[in-house]
Amino acid sequence: MLALGIGAVGSFAWLAAQDLPRFTAIQPLTNKEVALSLSVSNGLAHRIDVSTNPAAWMPLVTLPGAMNSLRHTDSATPYLPQRLYRAEQLSGTNFLTGDHLVTTNGNVVFRPLYHASFVMSWNGRTIYNDPDSTANYQGLPKADLILISHDHGDHFDSGTINTLTNAGTQIVVPHYVYNNNLTPAQRAIAIALTNGVSTNVMDLTVEAIPAYNNNHPRGRGNSYVLTIGGKRIFTSGDTGDVAEMRALRDIDVAFVAMNLPFTMSTTNAASAVREFRPKVVYPYHYSPSTPTADLNDFKRRVGQDVGVEVRLRKWY
């Protein structure tokens, strides 16, 4: 462990150290979130760990080391009485940078790629959500599991699936995609799920949730709930503000799309999130032309009174 940085919500301090990494600032913001700044060794990845008890730490985020300084905003602090931080330099390259979710069976790491595409790492497995032809997959591992929500080009690209596939890859798709969009070779490794059906694959459970609106006929696409090590992860795909999403419960992490007319307005997306109350929500699939306005409006509408942590990440 190199250079501890420790802060508590409300009052902050960090242990001075001559070796890198070290915290150069732990700054509370007006919305009660905390901005973290790190001085690091250029070219090396680093991880920030958090705790409310110095005897028990958990990973928060792994950051790439392309620069001499790193910054991260901790959006969980408005809901915590205390937060401690430390940072460590990581050796090797066999890990994914991104946000951590601690489960009873290893950590899930999330990294946004582009628009509706993101990648997850868990116990040496790599899971891609809606890989398309626009996202950058350079340096990322082949897929163990690929989730496809529907057939539109910003969620599905047959050539990209072939690029990410290896001998052990499995694909989960709606029946419509299975019947109309997959090649014979892709069908051989695919599991087709209708709305409301679930499957167990690679020690996790995938449940297909109805995803529909005026631009997406009911039954043609899926949202998904993944259960991994006791944690439930929801990815909406292209859906409207539907009752099935609002009825979700005990969601730990949600990826919620907002982009009219194809998904939801920021108003509807925030209203739905306030009802099903995931612990953490990532707004995604928003308009690249006005991302700041969309994200700020969504975050304001979700608010902090229902205990939902809104994480804003770079999708474009």
Secondary structure, DSSP 8 states (H G I E B T S, - for coil): ------EETTEE-----SSS-EEEEEEE-TTS-EEEEEE--TT--EEEEEEEETTEEEEEEEE--SSSEEEEEETTGGG-S--EEEEEE--SS-S--EEEEEETTEEEEEEEEETTEEEEEETTEEEEES--SSS--TT---EEEEE---SSTTT--HHHHHHHEEEEEEEEEEHHHHHHT--HHHHTTEEEE-TT-EEEETTEEEEEEEEEETTEEEEEEEEEEEEETTEEEEE--S--S-HHHHT--S-SEEEEE--TTTS--HHHHHHHHHHH--SEEEEES--TTSHHHHHHHHHHHH-STT--EE------
